[in-house]
Every structure is written in structure tokens, then in C-alpha cells.
Amino acid sequence: MLLERTELLAREGAGAEMMAVMTERGVPLLAQLPGVRWVRFGRGVENPEKFLLLIEWADMAAHTAFNEAPASAAFRALVMPVSRGGAMEHFVIDGPAVA
């Protein structure tokens, strides 16, 4: 499994718009992609202009296919107007979840 962790920073004063864009359109777009097992999105408590996007991909091939698909450009078009950047990391997670 591949876990993608992305921090998104909203443009000044665009936190509410970022939340709306992602919950109404961004997360549903990502959730329907081949190879996506789940998507989670949340807003920072200490810094409400910072957002966390977590995506579990079946594998790196599924993530790579998304990056080359039209859906990737559509997702960026949603986020870019309300974002001032961020950072992305990927983690390979093996083994079962432990509660």
C-alpha cells in the first residue's frame, strides 16, 4: 500500500473556500479514481489555513497513472485558485493495521 500525505496551504483568507472546494469536489473526484482505497481531508487546528490530505493508493502504479490522467489536471484546476502551495510525501506501508 502507498500512503500519500499532502499538506495544502490556503491562500490568505481562502480557508473556507479551500474546505468547500475539497469537500464538495476534490475529495469525491479523488475517491472515485482507480487504485484509490480511501481519501481523508482535514483542516489544521492550530493553523486553520493549513489542510491535510491523506490518500491510500493500492500501489505506486495507481498513483503514477493518476498523475498522467486528465483527472490530475482537473484536480489541480480545483485546488490552484485557493492554494498557495504545500508539500507532498509518499510512504510504503506494509502489514495489517493495529487498533
N, C-alpha and C positions, 0 to 999 in steps of 0.2 A: 504494500500500500504506500501511496505517496501523499503526504500531508503538505499542503501549501498554506503558508502563513503570510498574509499581506496586511501591512499597516497602511491605511489611507489617511491622508491629511486633507481636511476640507479647506476650501478657500475661506478667507476671512468672512465671517457672517453667513456661511453657506452650510453650516452643520445640519440644520433641519432639512434643507434641500437634499443633502447627501443621504441622510437617513431615508427620506421618502423615495428618492431615485433607486437606491439599493433595495429597499424592502419591497417596493412595488414592481420594479422591472429588472434590476440587476440580479438579485438572488434567484428569482424564478427563471431567468434566462440561463444562468449557470447550472441550476439544479436539473434542467432537462437535457443537458449535454451527455453524449455517450461517455461512459467511463467515470462520471461523477457519482459518488456514493452518497455524499451529503454536503451541504453548504450551511455555514453559520456566519452570522454577521452581527456585530455589536458596536456600541458607542462607548468611548472611554468615560470613566467616572471622574478621574482627576483632570482629564483634558477632554472635554466634550467635542473638540474639533478633530479628535483622532478616532479612527474606526479600525476594527479588526475584522478581517475576512479570513475564514478558515474553510478550506475545501479539501475533502478526501477524494483523491483520484484513485482509480483502480491501479494505475501504474504510470510511469513517465511517458509511455507511448500515448496514452489518452490525453495527457496534458499537452504534449507536443502537437497532437492532432488538433486540439483546440486552438493553439497558437497560430496554426496555419489555416484555420477555417474562417469563413465570413463572420461567425458568431463572435470571434475575438475582436474584430473591428467594431462590431455593433456594441459590445460591452465597453470598449474604450470610449466610444462616442457617447455613451451614457454617463460615464464617470468623469471624463476630462473636463467638462464645463464646471464641475463643482469641486474638483480636486486640485491640490497644489503639490501633488507628488506623494511619495511614500516609499516603502521598502517591501521586498518580497523574498521569502526563503522557502526552500523545499526540504522535507525530511522523509527519509525512508523509515517506515515503522513496520516492524515485524513482530509477530506473536499476538496472542489474544489480549484483549482489554481486561484489565483487572479492576474490579469495583472496590 
